[in-house]
Amino acid sequence: MILNDVRSFTQWYCEGRQASYLRARKSPGGILDLIEIERPAGDMSRPALPELVLYQDQLGGGRVRGNAGGGCFETLSEKGSLYLAAPNFANTVIAGTRHKLRSLSFPLAHWQNILDEAGGGSVEDLRLYKGAFHSLIIQSTLRKLWALSEEEGAPSQLLARAGGCEILAELCRLSGTSFTAAKGGLAPGVKRRCQELMRARLSEDISLDELAAEAQLSLFHFARMFKQSVGVSPRVYLTQLRIEKACELLALTDLPVTDIATKIGYSSNQVLARVFFKYQHMSPSDYRRAVRVRTCFST
């Protein structure tokens, strides 16, 4: 691959000479990209790209040195250690041992406005580009993003935006800046319109951006205010609506499970089965049988 042709961090690893190091990829259309990389010891430098990239060490025990945009550093990496690489900076990083990383990249075209709207400043204000750091909030969010991506097949737009906002907020806090606080929940009419919009578009990958626009709020403030009003995040609420609709269709129709999955926005019956089991503790088919047995006995 010609260096000038590289447009994103994920492309750098998915194409050309880096591709053999790629172990897994979870990507929702460029909003953010999650990939898992396993590499031998040595040079893992990369060109300057217009993305903020967060890495997490999955193994630990190796010495890492280089410059990720905040000056030279050298550290003994621990399992779970986090590293942040500045956008538009050609990283020079050397790993002393075989390493396995999960990375999350934020294309600036999709995320700079979140920092601007919420008062968090710009990526230049972040002070975490100089070696390893730790955050239980970020570590937890990364685990959830990866697990939910596995569960859903690929992270939804709601999941990607919500997870990204949470991580950016923590990066700002650790850097000494913070998002301006959202006060109170959604107005009752706004809350109702957003819930109706989600219910009407169960079959679509509705985005957090569309819901925020309906509420006429910045994306980051909307996510927090929705949770204050409803009790759960927009992503969890949408999943609850989908499972509620799946239960209704399983009980009242003879539609195949594959068709039900499509009607409520899941890519396959396998994805529906995984999510359904998490909420109902049984498979869709077992739920249908149990409901019909109860109906027979009640009549």
C-alpha positions in Angstrom: 0.0 0.0 0.0 1.3 3.5 -0.8 1.6 5.5 2.3 -0.4 8.5 0.9 -3.3 6.2 0.2 -3.8 5.3 3.9 -6.9 7.2 5.2 -7.6 5.5 8.6 -6.0 3.5 11.3 -8.2 0.5 10.6 -7.2 0.6 6.9 -3.6 0.7 8.0 -4.1 -2.7 9.7 -6.7 -4.3 7.4 -4.8 -3.7 4.2 -1.2 -4.2 3.1 1.7 -5.5 5.2 -0.1 -5.0 8.5 -3.0 -7.3 7.7 -1.4 -10.5 9.0 -1.4 -9.0 12.5 -5.2 -8.4 12.6 -7.2 -10.9 14.7 -10.6 -9.3 14.9 -12.5 -6.3 13.7 -15.8 -4.7 15.0 -16.7 -1.6 13.0 -20.0 0.3 12.6 -19.5 2.2 9.4 -16.6 4.4 10.5 -18.2 6.0 13.6 -15.6 4.3 15.6 -13.5 1.2 14.8 -12.6 -1.6 17.2 -9.8 -4.0 16.2 -7.7 -6.6 17.9 -4.0 -6.9 16.9 -1.4 -9.5 17.8 2.2 -8.7 16.8 5.7 -9.9 17.5 8.2 -7.7 19.3 9.5 -4.8 17.3 8.5 -1.6 15.6 4.8 -0.8 15.6 5.1 2.8 14.3 2.5 4.1 12.0 1.9 7.2 9.8 0.0 10.3 10.8 -3.7 9.7 10.5 -6.8 12.0 11.3 -7.9 9.8 14.2 -7.6 9.7 18.0 -6.6 6.1 18.8 -6.9 4.4 22.2 -5.0 1.1 22.8 -5.4 -1.4 25.5 -2.7 -4.0 26.3 -4.2 -7.5 26.6 -1.1 -9.3 27.8 1.2 -7.0 29.7 4.8 -7.7 30.8 6.6 -6.0 27.9 8.6 -2.8 27.8 7.3 -0.2 25.4 9.0 3.0 24.3 8.3 5.7 21.7 6.4 8.9 21.1 2.6 8.9 20.5 2.3 12.7 20.3 3.1 13.8 23.8 6.9 13.4 23.9 9.1 10.3 24.4 8.2 7.7 26.9 9.4 4.3 28.1 7.4 2.0 30.4 6.8 -1.6 31.5 3.3 -2.2 30.2 0.8 -4.0 32.4 -2.2 -6.1 31.3 -5.1 -3.6 30.9 -2.8 -0.6 30.4 -4.2 2.1 28.2 -2.3 4.2 25.7 -3.6 7.2 23.7 -2.1 8.2 20.3 -2.6 11.8 19.0 -4.3 12.4 15.6 -2.2 13.7 12.7 1.0 12.5 14.4 3.3 9.8 13.0 3.8 7.5 16.0 7.1 5.9 16.7 6.6 3.0 19.1 8.8 0.0 19.8 7.5 -3.1 21.8 10.0 -5.3 23.6 7.9 -8.5 23.5 5.1 -10.1 21.6 2.0 -8.1 22.3 -1.8 -8.2 21.8 -3.7 -5.0 21.7 -7.3 -3.9 21.3 -7.7 -0.5 19.8 -10.5 2.0 19.4 -10.1 4.7 16.9 -12.2 7.9 16.8 -12.2 9.6 13.3 -12.1 13.3 14.0 -14.7 14.0 11.3 -17.3 12.1 13.5 -16.1 13.2 16.9 -14.6 16.7 17.0 -18.1 18.2 17.1 -18.9 16.2 20.3 -16.0 17.9 22.1 -17.0 21.3 20.7 -20.7 21.0 21.7 -20.1 19.7 25.2 -17.3 22.2 26.0 -14.6 19.6 26.4 -12.2 21.4 24.1 -10.2 19.8 21.3 -8.0 16.7 21.0 -5.0 19.0 21.5 -6.2 19.6 25.1 -5.9 15.9 26.0 -2.8 15.2 28.1 -2.6 11.5 27.9 -0.3 11.0 24.9 2.8 10.2 27.0 2.8 6.5 27.9 0.5 4.2 29.9 -2.4 5.3 32.0 -5.3 3.5 33.8 -9.0 4.1 34.0 -11.6 1.7 35.4 -14.4 3.6 33.5 -12.6 3.3 30.2 -11.6 -0.4 30.8 -15.2 -1.2 31.7 -16.6 0.6 28.7 -14.1 -1.1 26.3 -15.1 -4.6 27.7 -18.8 -3.8 27.2 -18.3 -2.5 23.7 -16.4 -5.6 22.7 -18.8 -8.0 24.4 -21.9 -6.2 22.9 -20.3 -6.1 19.5 -19.8 -9.9 19.7 -23.4 -10.3 20.8 -24.9 -8.1 18.1 -22.5 -9.1 15.3 -21.4 -5.5 14.9 -21.9 -2.5 17.2 -25.0 -0.5 16.5 -24.8 3.2 15.8 -26.4 3.8 19.3 -23.8 1.6 21.0 -20.9 3.2 19.1 -21.9 6.7 19.8 -22.8 6.1 23.5 -19.6 4.2 24.2 -17.5 6.8 22.4 -19.1 9.6 24.4 -18.4 7.9 27.7 -14.8 7.3 26.8 -14.2 10.8 25.5 -15.7 12.3 28.7 -13.3 10.2 30.8 -10.3 11.2 28.7 -11.3 14.8 29.2 -11.7 14.3 32.9 -8.3 12.6 33.2 -6.8 15.5 31.2 -8.1 18.1 33.7 -11.0 19.2 31.6 -14.6 18.1 31.6 -17.8 18.2 29.6 -20.3 20.8 30.8 -22.9 19.1 32.9 -26.4 18.4 31.6 -29.0 19.6 34.0 -32.1 17.5 34.6 -33.8 15.1 32.2 -35.8 15.5 29.0 -39.0 17.5 28.9 -42.0 15.1 28.9 -43.0 15.9 25.3 -39.4 15.4 24.1 -39.1 12.1 26.0 -42.3 10.9 24.5 -41.3 11.8 20.9 -38.0 10.1 21.2 -39.6 6.9 22.6 -42.2 6.9 19.8 -39.4 7.4 17.2 -37.5 4.4 18.6 -40.6 2.3 18.7 -41.5 3.2 15.1 -38.1 2.4 13.8 -37.2 -0.9 15.5 -36.1 -2.5 12.3 -33.5 0.2 11.6 -30.1 1.0 13.0 -31.3 4.3 14.4 -28.5 6.6 15.5 -28.0 8.6 18.7 -27.5 11.6 16.4 -31.0 11.3 15.0 -32.5 11.0 18.5 -30.5 14.0 19.7 -31.7 16.0 16.7 -35.3 15.1 17.6 -34.7 16.5 21.1 -32.8 19.5 19.8 -29.9 18.8 22.1 -26.2 18.1 21.6 -25.5 14.4 21.3 -23.6 14.1 24.6 -26.1 16.0 26.6 -29.0 14.0 25.1 -27.5 10.7 26.1 -27.2 11.8 29.7 -30.6 13.4 29.9 -32.3 10.4 28.3 -30.8 8.2 30.9 -31.9 10.6 33.7 -35.5 10.5 32.3 -35.9 6.9 31.4 -33.6 5.1 33.8 -31.5 3.4 31.2 -29.4 4.5 28.2 -30.9 4.9 24.8 -29.2 1.7 23.6 -30.6 -0.4 26.5 -34.0 1.1 26.0 -34.0 0.3 22.3 -33.0 -3.3 23.1 -35.8 -3.6 25.6 -38.3 -2.4 23.0 -37.0 -4.9 20.5 -37.2 -7.8 23.0 -40.7 -6.7 24.0 -41.8 -6.7 20.3 -40.1 -10.1 19.8 -42.1 -11.5 22.7 -45.3 -10.2 21.2 -44.6 -11.6 17.7 -43.6 -15.0 19.1 -46.7 -15.2 21.2 -49.3 -13.9 18.7 -48.0 -14.9 15.3 -46.4 -17.9 13.5 -43.7 -15.9 11.9 -40.4 -17.7 11.7 -37.7 -16.5 14.2 -35.6 -15.2 11.2 -38.4 -13.0 10.1 -39.0 -11.7 13.6 -35.3 -10.9 13.9 -35.5 -8.8 10.7 -38.6 -7.0 11.8 -37.0 -5.8 15.0 -33.6 -4.8 13.6 -31.3 -7.8 14.1 -29.2 -9.1 11.3 -30.0 -12.8 11.9 -31.9 -15.2 14.1 -28.6 -16.1 15.8 -28.1 -12.5 16.9 -31.7 -12.3 18.2 -31.2 -15.6 20.0 -28.2 -14.3 21.9 -29.9 -11.0 22.9 -33.2 -12.7 23.7 -31.5 -15.3 26.0 -29.8 -12.5 27.9 -33.1 -10.8 28.7 -35.5 -13.8 28.9 -33.2 -16.6 29.9 -34.5 -18.9 27.2 -34.4 -19.1 23.4 -37.1 -17.5 21.2 -38.4 -20.9 20.2 -38.6 -22.1 23.9 -40.4 -18.8 24.8 -43.0 -19.4 22.0 -43.6 -22.9 23.2 -43.9 -21.8 26.9 -46.3 -19.0 26.0 -48.6 -21.4 24.0 -48.6 -24.0 26.7 -49.7 -21.4 29.3 -52.4 -20.2 26.8 -53.7 -23.7 26.4 -53.9 -24.3 30.2 -55.6 -20.9 30.8 -58.4 -21.7 28.3 
